[in-house]
């Protein structure tokens, strides 16, 4: 069993370690964690860029990887506190994006502005307790290669976006999107798919 596994399996030890890593009533790592731990734990590819005004709430107990020549623009937030965040090569994470793990993003993906991708949900069923204090549930989000996501879209927990699919601006994606599809709306629905035989994007409505 690894050290991280031992810590996660022991509630008292986990609480103690989290107190060392995270300031009270906050959800970001302490400064010493960013400077002394994260650079040795997390991997950043050659030529990758994280802008100075990006909020990197990444912790050493989960993965954060950024592929070569990828960029995370200003005012974005990346959080791996509840799950790994892995971003492929030549991917653009646009201004004001929010990415909360567990999320796996492929190569050559393009995020426009103000997109939310979150693998995190809170329970709400107990009406005697605020949802903010109920159990956290996480489902992996997978964004495959060459996806384009329009501005102000939301990708919900558990969704897979297929290769070379396009998400129209302002869409809320609650279900998996097949490869080579265009979806729009809330909830997002398929409006086009690429036909490999005719080599045409065909309308689906």
C-alpha positions in Angstrom: 0.0 0.0 0.0 1.4 3.4 -0.9 1.7 6.3 1.5 -1.1 8.2 -0.1 -3.4 5.1 0.1 -2.6 4.7 3.8 -3.4 8.3 4.5 -6.7 8.1 2.6 -7.8 4.9 4.4 -7.1 6.4 7.9 -9.7 9.1 8.7 -7.7 10.7 11.5 -4.5 10.7 9.6 -6.2 12.1 6.6 -7.7 14.9 8.6 -4.3 15.8 10.0 -2.6 15.7 6.7 -5.3 17.9 5.0 -4.9 20.4 7.8 -1.2 20.6 6.9 -1.9 21.0 3.2 -5.0 23.3 3.2 -5.8 26.4 5.2 -8.9 26.2 7.4 -12.1 27.1 5.6 -10.4 27.2 2.2 -10.1 24.9 -0.8 -6.7 25.8 -2.1 -3.2 24.5 -1.1 -0.9 26.3 1.3 1.9 28.3 -0.3 4.5 25.8 0.8 2.6 23.0 -0.9 2.7 24.9 -4.2 6.4 25.7 -3.9 7.9 22.6 -2.3 5.6 19.6 -3.1 3.7 20.2 -6.3 6.6 20.8 -8.7 7.9 17.3 -7.8 4.6 15.6 -8.0 2.9 17.1 -11.1 4.2 17.0 -14.7 4.2 19.7 -17.2 5.2 19.1 -20.8 7.8 21.1 -22.8 6.4 24.4 -23.9 3.3 24.3 -21.8 2.1 27.5 -20.2 0.0 28.4 -17.1 -0.7 32.1 -17.1 0.1 34.0 -13.9 -3.5 34.9 -13.1 -4.7 31.3 -13.2 -5.9 29.8 -9.9 -4.2 26.4 -9.6 -5.8 24.6 -6.7 -3.8 21.5 -7.2 -2.7 19.1 -4.5 0.0 16.5 -4.3 -2.3 13.7 -3.3 -3.9 13.6 -6.8 -2.5 13.9 -10.3 -2.2 17.0 -12.3 -0.5 16.7 -15.7 -0.3 19.3 -18.5 0.9 18.1 -21.9 3.5 19.8 -24.1 2.5 23.1 -25.8 -0.8 23.2 -23.9 -1.9 26.5 -22.3 -4.1 27.4 -19.4 -5.2 31.0 -19.8 -5.8 33.8 -17.2 -8.6 33.6 -14.7 -9.1 29.9 -15.2 -9.4 27.6 -12.1 -8.0 24.1 -12.0 -8.8 21.9 -9.0 -7.7 18.3 -8.5 -8.8 18.1 -4.8 -11.4 15.3 -5.4 -9.9 13.7 -8.6 -7.1 13.7 -11.0 -6.9 16.3 -13.7 -4.9 15.2 -16.8 -4.7 17.5 -19.9 -3.1 16.3 -23.1 -0.8 18.1 -25.6 -1.6 21.2 -27.6 -4.8 21.9 -25.7 -6.1 25.4 -25.0 -8.0 26.0 -21.7 -9.6 29.4 -22.3 -10.0 32.5 -20.1 -12.3 32.0 -17.1 -12.6 28.2 -17.4 -13.2 26.0 -14.4 -12.0 22.4 -14.4 -12.7 20.2 -11.4 -11.5 16.6 -11.4 -11.8 13.8 -12.0 -11.2 14.9 -15.6 -9.2 13.5 -18.5 -8.7 15.8 -21.5 -7.1 14.7 -24.7 -4.8 16.3 -27.3 -5.7 19.3 -29.5 -8.8 20.2 -27.5 -10.0 23.8 -27.6 -12.0 25.4 -24.7 -13.5 28.8 -25.4 -14.3 31.2 -22.5 -16.1 30.7 -19.2 -16.6 26.9 -19.5 -17.3 24.7 -16.4 -16.1 21.1 -16.5 -16.8 19.4 -13.1 -16.7 15.8 -12.1 -17.9 16.8 -8.6 -21.4 16.7 -7.2 -22.9 17.2 -3.7 -25.7 15.1 -2.2 -28.9 16.9 -1.5 -31.4 14.1 -0.4 -31.3 14.8 3.3 -33.5 17.9 3.8 -32.2 18.5 7.3 -28.7 19.2 6.1 -27.4 21.8 3.7 -26.1 20.2 0.4 -22.8 21.9 1.2 -22.4 19.6 4.1 -23.6 16.4 2.5 -21.5 13.7 0.9 -19.5 14.4 -2.2 -19.9 12.2 -5.3 -17.4 12.2 -8.2 -17.8 10.8 -11.7 -15.0 10.8 -14.3 -15.3 13.2 -17.2 -13.5 12.2 -20.4 -12.9 14.7 -23.2 -11.3 13.0 -26.2 -9.0 14.4 -28.9 -9.8 17.4 -31.1 -13.0 18.5 -29.2 -14.1 22.1 -29.5 -16.3 23.5 -26.6 -18.1 26.8 -27.1 -18.1 29.6 -24.6 -20.3 29.4 -21.4 -20.9 25.7 -21.7 -21.2 23.2 -18.8 -20.0 19.6 -18.9 -21.5 17.6 -16.1 -20.0 14.8 -14.0 -19.7 11.4 -15.7 -19.9 12.7 -19.3 -17.7 11.5 -22.2 -17.2 13.8 -25.2 -16.2 11.8 -28.2 -13.4 12.5 -30.7 -13.8 15.7 -32.8 -17.2 16.6 -31.4 -18.3 20.2 -31.1 -20.3 21.7 -28.2 -22.2 24.8 -29.1 -21.9 27.9 -27.0 -24.0 27.9 -23.8 -24.8 24.2 -23.9 -25.3 22.0 -20.9 -24.0 18.6 -21.6 -25.6 15.9 -19.4 -25.1 12.8 -21.6 -22.3 11.3 -23.6 -21.6 12.8 -27.0 -20.6 10.4 -29.8 -17.5 10.9 -32.0 -17.8 13.5 -34.8 -21.1 15.1 -33.5 -22.3 18.6 -33.0 -24.5 19.2 -30.0 -26.3 22.4 -28.7 -28.8 23.4 -26.1 -29.8 22.8 -22.5 -29.8 19.8 -22.2 -27.5 19.5 -25.2 -28.9 17.5 -28.2 -27.2 16.2 -31.4 -27.9 18.4 -34.4 -25.2 17.2 -36.8 -23.0 14.1 -37.3 -20.3 13.4 -39.7 -20.9 10.7 -42.3 -17.6 9.0 -43.2 -19.0 7.5 -46.3 -20.4 10.7 -47.8 -17.8 12.9 -46.1 -20.6 15.4 -45.1 -21.8 16.7 -41.8 -25.5 15.6 -41.8 -28.2 17.4 -39.9 -30.1 15.3 -37.4 -33.3 17.4 -36.9 
